[in-house]
Amino acid sequence: MTARLIEINDLSLAAKEILALGCDPVGVKLMAAKAVSRVIKLKNVRPVAANIIKQEMLSFGGEAATAYGAISHSVKATDLLIFGTLKQLKLLINKLRLHQFGLPKIANEIETCFNNYDRIPAPIKIGPKTFDFGRRTYIMGILNVTPDSFSDGGKFFDPQAALERAWLMIEAGADIIDVGGESTRPGAATVPAREELRRVLPVIKALARDRGAVISIDTRKAAVARAAIAAGADMVNDVSGLRYDGAMAKVIVKHKAPVCLMHMRGTPKTMQRNPVYADLMGEVIEGLAESIAIAENAGILLEKIIVDPGLGFGKTVVNNLDILKNLRELKALGRPILIGPSRKSMIGQALGLPPAERVEGTAAAAAVSIMNGAHILRVHDVREIFRVARLTDAIVRRRQ
């Protein structure tokens, strides 16, 4: 007999392992939720609520950790870690709904969190294509129509060169072409909307005449998004998460366009000035949740929203690596996850290579991203990453 430790992260895998033993299907249903554990973190919980949660979890055989001062009420609030199986967490949710002190609201937050975590986002129709996120990973090809982007600035500044590049990416497997006319590299200055439009509109109009792929406009500006959609763009990729231009959400609502909301601190010009996080993933998730709230309050439907943690946008190299490692935490938002690791400085620092030689590093980051829950990869090297995605999907999405 040889003992081994197996990882069971979801109910379907738990049911599969238990059923393989020859267990009765009724027993499988009863036991599967006891085989999957979760750790949920709550921030700024009042001591009275935190203590009740701890006692209830203990009564169900779980646990909850609080600040030391929560017991004596010597702190005004505490962060809270709740440890338990899905079975124990469901018992906790039902019990908290019977309490006061804001505990029913906390119960709803916990339930939403782990329901989102285990659920594949619903398909999104973007332009002519339906993106079914349970089937495979999708590829967004980067088309920078700029003179100064960090990796390929100036190479596709000419409209004809940009179009040729777009067709090559589509042939290589790109599902989306992301057209950008303003560099958002660290330290970049803002480009006037008129100049941004001069760069992107000829390319978008030409691409729209032959629907080889979905067209995305990468912009922070409402005027650019409006004109790009009129020219044939299907979605908006806003690196500011709707925080730069107050009119952007209205444009998206009017045209019923899907939108990708990215997390960024500050602006491209200021974002790398000593970025510091006390709780990196918590702050990224909170920032994206705030952008989702801005979108919904403006009338954008939740099912049209995609999220991006913003690698390299107000983050250090270590921050970027930690986001890749912990990317699956974004699943708590319940939205499709887009990530752009392509040729980023974290790869350059790890491998000591310039942007043009970072394809293998990008491939490694892409595989890790898919393993950790990414649904869309935004990349320069479409052919290579398309192949990486297909194999990684064969490993991690086969059950689905």
N, C-alpha and C positions, 0 to 999 in steps of 0.2 A: 504494500500500500504506500502510495506517495501522495502527500498533501500538497495542494497548490492553492494559491489565492487568485480568485477571478474578480474582475471589475464588472459590476452590473450598474449601469447608469440610467436605465430607463425600464419602464414596465414591460415593453415587448421582449427585451432581452431576458428579463427576470422570468417571464412566463415561458420563454423558450427553454431556458436552463432547467426550470422545475419540471416542465413537461417531458424533457428528455430523460428524466429519471424514471419515468413511468408513473408519475403521480396522477391521480384522478383529476380531471379538468375542474371539478368543483374546488378541490384543494389548491389548484394553481391560482384560481381567482381569489381565494382567501389569503394566500401567502405572498403573491407577487409584490403587493404594496409594502410588505415588510422587508423585502430584499433590497429596496432602493432607498438610499439615504440622501438627505439634503442638509446643507447648512445655509440658513437664511440670515442675512444681516439687516437690521433695522437701525436707523439713526435717530438720535434725539427723542428717545422715549422717556416719558415721565416715570420716576421711580415706582409709583404706585402701580402703573400698568406693567412695567418691567417685572416687578416682583410677582404679580399675578401670573404672567406668562411663564415665569420660571417654575412656580409651584405647579401649574397645570401640566407643563411638560414633564416634570419629575413624576407626577402621578400617572402619566402615560408611559413611563420608562425612558423618556428622552431627557434632554438637558437644555439649559439656557445659561449663557454667561453674560454678566453685567459688570459695570464699574463697581468697585468696592463700596463706594458711597451710596449706591442705590438702596442697600438694605436699611441704612440709617436715615435715608432721605437727606444726606448731607450734600448731595449734588442735585442740581435742578433738572438734569436730564442725563441719560446714559445711552450709549450705543449698545446694541443687543445682538448676540449671536444665538441662534436657535438651532440645536442639533437634533435631528430625528429622522425616522423613516417616513415615507409618504403616508403610511397608515397613521403614525403618531401625529403628523402635521394635520391630517384631515380631522382627527379627533380634537386637536387644539383649535382649529378653525371653528368647528361647531360649538365648542365650549366658550370661546371668546365672544361669540355672537350673543351669548346670554348675559355678558357682563356690561358694566358701565365704563367710565374713564376713557372713552374713545377706543375701547378694545374691539367693538364691531368693525370700525374702520380699519384697524390693524389686521383683523381677520381677512377682510377683503383684499388688502394689499398683499398679504402672504399668499392667498389663494391665486390671485392674478399672477403673482411672480412665478410660482412653480407650475401653474398651468401653461403660461407662456413659454417657460423653459423647455417643457416637454412637447410643445406643439410645433409642427412645421407651419410656417406662415402660409396663409392662403395665396393662391396664384394671383398675380397682378398682370393686367393687360396694359402693355406699353406700346402705343402705336399699333402696328399690325401683328405684334407677337404677344403670346401669353407666356409668362414666366412661371413655370411650375416648380417651385423650390424644393419639393421632395424628390425630384427625379435626378437632377444633376446641378453642377455648379455652372454659372453663366460667366462669360468673359466680356468685359468692357475694355475696348481698345482706346488708348490715349492718343488724341490727335491735337497736339499743341500748335496752334497757328500763331506763334509768338516768336519774337527775335531773342528771347532771353530766359526761356524755361531752363531749369537746372540740368536736365539730361539731354534734351534734343532741341534746345532753343535755336531758331533760325533754319533748321533743316527742312521744315515744312511751312515756312512763312509764305512762300509762293502758293497761290490757290491751286495751281495744277499739280505741284508737288504734294500738296496736302491731299488732293483727291486720289492721286496714285497710291499714296500711303494708306488711305482709307480702304481702297479696293483690295490692297494686299492683306490688310488686317481682316477684312470680311472673308476673303478666300481662306485665310488661315484659321477661321473659326470664331471671329468676334461676333457676339450677339448684339452689342451696343457700340456705337462710335461716339466717344465723348469729345466734343469739339470745344476747345477753350481758346479765347483770344486775349487772356490776361494771365501772365505768370503769377503764381502764388507761392513761388519759392521763398524761403526765408529772406527777409529784407527787401522784397520786391515792393516797388511803389505802385499806387493805383493808376490804372490806365483809364483815360476818359471813355465814357460809353460810346461816343461817336467813333473813336478809333477801334474799340473792341468790336463794334458792329462791322466796320470796314473789313476787319480781318475775318470774321466768322461767317457773315451772311453768304458770300459767294460759294463757300464750301457747303454750307447747309442746303442751299437751294439746289446745288448740283447733286448732292447725295439724295435729296428728297425725290428727285426725278426717277431714281432707280432704287426701290426699297430693298436693298440688300441686307440692311440691318436697322435696328432702332437707332434714332439720332438723339443724343443728349447734348444739351447746352450747359457747359461748365461756366457759370457766372454767378456773381453776387448781386448783380444789378437788375432791377425790375424792367428797365427800358430795354436792356439787351435780351432778357428772357422773353419779353413780349414780342419783339421783332423776330427773334429766332424761332419761336413757336409759329408765328405767322408765315415764316419762310419754310417750315417743315419739321422743326424739332419736335420730338415726342415727349421729352421729359426734361426736368431741370435738375442740375447737380449744383447745389448751393453750399460752398465750403464754409459759409458763415452760419449755417443752420437757421436761416431767416432772420438773423440779427443785424445784418449790415444795412439792408434797405427795407424800410417799413412797408413799401408798396409791393414787395415781391410776393407775399402771400396772396394778395388780391389778384395778381396776374395769374398765379397758379390756379386759384379758385375759378376765375373766369374761364380759363381754358380747360379746366378739369384735367390738368396734367399731373402725372406722378412726379414725385420730388424725392431726391436724396438729401437728407439733412446730415451735415458733418459737424463734428465737434472741433472747435478751434477756440483758443484763447487769444483775444486781441485781434490784430490784423496781420496779414503776411509781413508787413514791415516791422511789427513789434513782437510777434508771437514767440520768438526765440530768445527774448531778453530774460534769461534766468527763470524758465518755467519751473514752478515748485508745486508739488501735490502732497497733501497730507494723506489722502486716500485715493490713489490714481483711478482705479476702476469705478469706485463709488462716485467720484466727481465727474468722470466722463459720462457715466450712465445718467447721473442727475442732470448734466448739461444737455444731453440728448433728450431726456424726458421733458425738459423745459422747452426745447425747440419743437417737440411734438405737440406740447400744449399750445404754443404760439400758432402752429399750423391748424390745429383743431379749432381753436378759438376764432380763427379767421374763416373757417368753413372748409378747410381741406379735409377730405375723408381719411380716416386712419389707414384704411386699406390701400391708399395710394402713397404711403410713406415708406421710404427705405432709410436705414441709418448707417452712418460711417463713423468709426471712432477717431478718424483723423490722424493717422500715423504721420509724424513729422510736423504737425501743426500745433505748435505750443507744447511740444514734448521733447524730452532729452532722448538720447539713444537708448538708455536703459528703460525709460518709459515706454518707448516703442516696442522693445523686446518683451516687456511685461504685458503690454496689450495683446501681442500675438499669443503669448502663453496663456492668458486668461480671457481670451476673446469670447469664450462661450458664456461669460457672465452677461454679455449684451443680449442674450436670448431672453432674459427677463423682460425686455421691452416688448417682445412679441412681434417685432418687425423684421423683415429681411435685412441681412447684414451685408453691406458692401465694404470692402477693404482694399486699400491701395498700397501694397508694400513695394511696388516696382522701383528698382534701382535706388531705393532710399539710402540715406546716409548711414543708417544702422548697419546695412549690408556692407557699405564701403568701410566703415570702421571695424567691423568684425573680420573682414577678409582683406583689408588693405588694398581695395581696388577702386578705380574710377568708375563713374556711372555706366560707361559703355561696356564694362566687363563684369557687370553684376547679374547676369542672367541666371547663373546657377544659384546665387544667393536669393534672387527673387523666386526661383522655383521652390527652394526649400521653405521660404516664408509662405508661399502660396499653398503648399501641401499642409503645413501646420495650420494655416488659416482655415482650410476646408475641414481638417480634422476637428477644429475647435468651433465650427458652426458657421463659417462664412458661406454666403449664397452667391455673391458676385465678386469677382476679382477684377480690379482696375489695373491694367498693365500696359507696358510698351511692347513687350516681346510676346505677341499673341500666339504665334505658332507653338513656341516652346511651352508656354503656360497652359495652352489648350490641352496639350498632351499630358502634362502633369495633372491637370484637373480630371481628365478622363480616368487615369489610373487611380488617383486618390478617391474619386467617386466610386470606382469599382470596389474599393476597400471599405469605405465608410457608409455608402448609401445603398449597398446591395440589399439590405433587409427591407428598405423602403420601396 
